[in-house]
Amino acid sequence: MLVTDGCYLFKPVFNQHWDLRVYLKTDFATALERGARRDQNGLGGYDEAKQKFISRYHAASKRYISEVSPELLADWVFDNTDFDDLIALSVT
């Protein structure tokens, strides 16, 4: 068994390699806060990290979601917004 974790792994180029797909969905506001806090030391402080997430990472993620629709491809979808209350949105 091989478990792979990463962003953008539902791209068509990878689809033939997955037997089971799990998608952890988090709203953009929560992802922004988590990412900016996590990466603030490496990205020039909290405000700079926040701007980079908005202009770079969130822009790329929104495009990916629009073009690939990972939620529709996933076997399991979980709302990962609240770590203490992980909610299964769909399991096929």
Secondary structure, 3 states (H helix, E strand, C coil): CCCCCCCCCCCCCCHHHCCCCEEEECCHHHHHHHHHHHHCCCCCCHHHHHHHHHHHHHHHHHHHHHHHCHHHHCCEEEECCCCCCCEEEEEC
